[in-house]
Amino acid sequence: MSNSDYLSKENRRHERGGSPVIFVTFEGATYSAVNWSLGGFLIEGYEGKLTSGALFNVIEIGTDDGKMNPVEIRARVVRVDPAIKQLVVSFLDIDDTAFGLLQGYMAQRMVGLRIQ
């Protein structure tokens, strides 16, 4: 399979990012999202009580600079795997603040990258 074949089968709607790592606060705890986009995130090491299909609110996001920003993101659990402590979340509704922050974080990923 060529790279173009693989890329043509990609179903993701939003570019994924892992750097910078973002932090999200919901259900009374803050977690680092190892894989995230404007459409959702993945958390490893999740030991919370959310189950697949659960609806919840993300109330803060930030980066490793320690500053958390209040946001309003309505989200749904896509998948939770207690065996590997993994939580996958999709955003349902995202406020302007969160959208702007996530776009800025995504732009940070592009600094230093070059097209070959």
C-alpha positions as YAML, in Angstrom:
chain: A
units: angstrom
residues:
- id: 1
  name: MET
  ca: [0.00, 0.00, 0.00]
- id: 2
  name: SER
  ca: [1.42, 3.38, -0.97]
- id: 3
  name: ASN
  ca: [1.28, 6.49, 1.19]
- id: 4
  name: SER
  ca: [-1.37, 7.98, -1.09]
- id: 5
  name: ASP
  ca: [-3.54, 4.86, -0.65]
- id: 6
  name: TYR
  ca: [-3.21, 5.11, 3.10]
- id: 7
  name: LEU
  ca: [-3.95, 8.83, 3.19]
- id: 8
  name: SER
  ca: [-7.00, 8.45, 0.96]
- id: 9
  name: LYS
  ca: [-8.53, 6.10, 3.56]
- id: 10
  name: GLU
  ca: [-8.10, 8.56, 6.42]
- id: 11
  name: ASN
  ca: [-11.46, 9.28, 8.02]
- id: 12
  name: ARG
  ca: [-10.37, 11.92, 10.51]
- id: 13
  name: ARG
  ca: [-11.93, 15.27, 10.09]
- id: 14
  name: HIS
  ca: [-9.30, 17.25, 12.01]
- id: 15
  name: GLU
  ca: [-5.51, 17.13, 12.02]
- id: 16
  name: ARG
  ca: [-4.22, 15.33, 15.11]
- id: 17
  name: GLY
  ca: [-1.55, 16.79, 17.32]
- id: 18
  name: GLY
  ca: [0.48, 15.69, 20.28]
- id: 19
  name: SER
  ca: [2.84, 18.60, 20.68]
- id: 20
  name: PRO
  ca: [2.38, 20.75, 22.55]
- id: 21
  name: VAL
  ca: [0.75, 18.45, 25.06]
- id: 22
  name: ILE
  ca: [-2.51, 19.96, 26.23]
- id: 23
  name: PHE
  ca: [-4.16, 19.55, 29.58]
- id: 24
  name: VAL
  ca: [-7.92, 19.26, 30.00]
- id: 25
  name: THR
  ca: [-10.02, 19.56, 33.14]
- id: 26
  name: PHE
  ca: [-13.32, 17.71, 33.53]
- id: 27
  name: GLU
  ca: [-15.13, 15.67, 36.16]
- id: 28
  name: GLY
  ca: [-13.00, 17.27, 38.90]
- id: 29
  name: ALA
  ca: [-9.59, 16.24, 37.53]
- id: 30
  name: THR
  ca: [-6.97, 17.47, 35.05]
- id: 31
  name: TYR
  ca: [-5.44, 15.11, 32.48]
- id: 32
  name: SER
  ca: [-2.81, 15.41, 29.76]
- id: 33
  name: ALA
  ca: [-4.08, 14.67, 26.27]
- id: 34
  name: VAL
  ca: [-1.40, 12.78, 24.36]
- id: 35
  name: ASN
  ca: [-3.27, 13.02, 21.07]
- id: 36
  name: TRP
  ca: [-5.68, 15.84, 20.31]
- id: 37
  name: SER
  ca: [-7.33, 17.86, 17.57]
- id: 38
  name: LEU
  ca: [-10.07, 20.44, 17.14]
- id: 39
  name: GLY
  ca: [-12.46, 17.47, 17.24]
- id: 40
  name: GLY
  ca: [-11.42, 15.69, 20.43]
- id: 41
  name: PHE
  ca: [-8.61, 14.04, 22.38]
- id: 42
  name: LEU
  ca: [-7.12, 10.83, 23.73]
- id: 43
  name: ILE
  ca: [-5.98, 10.37, 27.32]
- id: 44
  name: GLU
  ca: [-3.73, 7.57, 28.50]
- id: 45
  name: GLY
  ca: [-3.67, 6.70, 32.19]
- id: 46
  name: TYR
  ca: [-7.39, 7.43, 32.64]
- id: 47
  name: GLU
  ca: [-8.88, 5.86, 35.77]
- id: 48
  name: GLY
  ca: [-12.10, 7.86, 35.99]
- id: 49
  name: LYS
  ca: [-15.71, 6.71, 35.93]
- id: 50
  name: LEU
  ca: [-16.87, 7.88, 32.49]
- id: 51
  name: THR
  ca: [-18.23, 5.20, 30.17]
- id: 52
  name: SER
  ca: [-18.69, 4.99, 26.40]
- id: 53
  name: GLY
  ca: [-21.39, 7.39, 25.22]
- id: 54
  name: ALA
  ca: [-21.27, 9.52, 28.37]
- id: 55
  name: LEU
  ca: [-21.73, 13.28, 27.95]
- id: 56
  name: PHE
  ca: [-19.64, 15.70, 30.00]
- id: 57
  name: ASN
  ca: [-18.13, 19.19, 29.98]
- id: 58
  name: VAL
  ca: [-14.47, 20.15, 29.64]
- id: 59
  name: ILE
  ca: [-14.10, 23.28, 31.76]
- id: 60
  name: GLU
  ca: [-10.41, 24.17, 31.28]
- id: 61
  name: ILE
  ca: [-7.61, 23.63, 28.79]
- id: 62
  name: GLY
  ca: [-3.96, 24.64, 28.87]
- id: 63
  name: THR
  ca: [-0.41, 23.62, 28.07]
- id: 64
  name: ASP
  ca: [2.56, 22.68, 30.19]
- id: 65
  name: ASP
  ca: [3.19, 26.33, 31.04]
- id: 66
  name: GLY
  ca: [0.81, 25.74, 33.95]
- id: 67
  name: LYS
  ca: [-1.82, 28.25, 32.87]
- id: 68
  name: MET
  ca: [-5.27, 26.74, 32.54]
- id: 69
  name: ASN
  ca: [-7.93, 28.65, 30.62]
- id: 70
  name: PRO
  ca: [-11.66, 28.42, 31.35]
- id: 71
  name: VAL
  ca: [-13.61, 27.02, 28.39]
- id: 72
  name: GLU
  ca: [-16.98, 25.48, 27.62]
- id: 73
  name: ILE
  ca: [-16.66, 22.28, 25.62]
- id: 74
  name: ARG
  ca: [-19.50, 19.77, 25.46]
- id: 75
  name: ALA
  ca: [-18.01, 16.33, 24.82]
- id: 76
  name: ARG
  ca: [-18.90, 12.66, 24.44]
- id: 77
  name: VAL
  ca: [-16.87, 9.59, 25.32]
- id: 78
  name: VAL
  ca: [-16.20, 7.67, 22.12]
- id: 79
  name: ARG
  ca: [-14.34, 4.82, 23.76]
- id: 80
  name: VAL
  ca: [-12.97, 3.93, 27.15]
- id: 81
  name: ASP
  ca: [-10.65, 0.97, 27.70]
- id: 82
  name: PRO
  ca: [-10.02, 0.30, 31.40]
- id: 83
  name: ALA
  ca: [-7.50, -2.47, 30.60]
- id: 84
  name: ILE
  ca: [-5.09, 0.05, 29.05]
- id: 85
  name: LYS
  ca: [-6.51, 3.07, 30.90]
- id: 86
  name: GLN
  ca: [-7.40, 4.93, 27.73]
- id: 87
  name: LEU
  ca: [-10.18, 7.46, 27.11]
- id: 88
  name: VAL
  ca: [-11.13, 8.77, 23.65]
- id: 89
  name: VAL
  ca: [-13.37, 11.83, 23.47]
- id: 90
  name: SER
  ca: [-15.17, 13.70, 20.69]
- id: 91
  name: PHE
  ca: [-16.17, 17.35, 20.98]
- id: 92
  name: LEU
  ca: [-19.84, 18.09, 20.36]
- id: 93
  name: ASP
  ca: [-19.81, 21.85, 20.93]
- id: 94
  name: ILE
  ca: [-16.82, 24.09, 21.49]
- id: 95
  name: ASP
  ca: [-16.87, 27.74, 22.54]
- id: 96
  name: ASP
  ca: [-14.90, 30.50, 20.79]
- id: 97
  name: THR
  ca: [-12.26, 30.60, 23.53]
- id: 98
  name: ALA
  ca: [-11.50, 26.89, 23.29]
- id: 99
  name: PHE
  ca: [-11.48, 27.02, 19.49]
- id: 100
  name: GLY
  ca: [-9.00, 29.90, 19.49]
- id: 101
  name: LEU
  ca: [-6.74, 28.24, 22.04]
- id: 102
  name: LEU
  ca: [-6.71, 24.90, 20.23]
- id: 103
  name: GLN
  ca: [-6.00, 26.61, 16.90]
- id: 104
  name: GLY
  ca: [-3.10, 28.44, 18.53]
- id: 105
  name: TYR
  ca: [-1.72, 25.23, 20.01]
- id: 106
  name: MET
  ca: [-2.01, 23.55, 16.61]
- id: 107
  name: ALA
  ca: [-0.12, 26.47, 15.03]
- id: 108
  name: GLN
  ca: [2.69, 25.93, 17.57]
- id: 109
  name: ARG
  ca: [3.15, 22.46, 16.12]
- id: 110
  name: MET
  ca: [3.94, 23.98, 12.75]
- id: 111
  name: VAL
  ca: [6.79, 26.18, 14.02]
- id: 112
  name: GLY
  ca: [10.05, 24.67, 12.94]
- id: 113
  name: LEU
  ca: [8.48, 22.21, 10.50]
- id: 114
  name: ARG
  ca: [9.45, 22.45, 6.88]
- id: 115
  name: ILE
  ca: [8.03, 21.00, 3.73]
- id: 116
  name: GLN
  ca: [10.33, 18.52, 2.04]
...
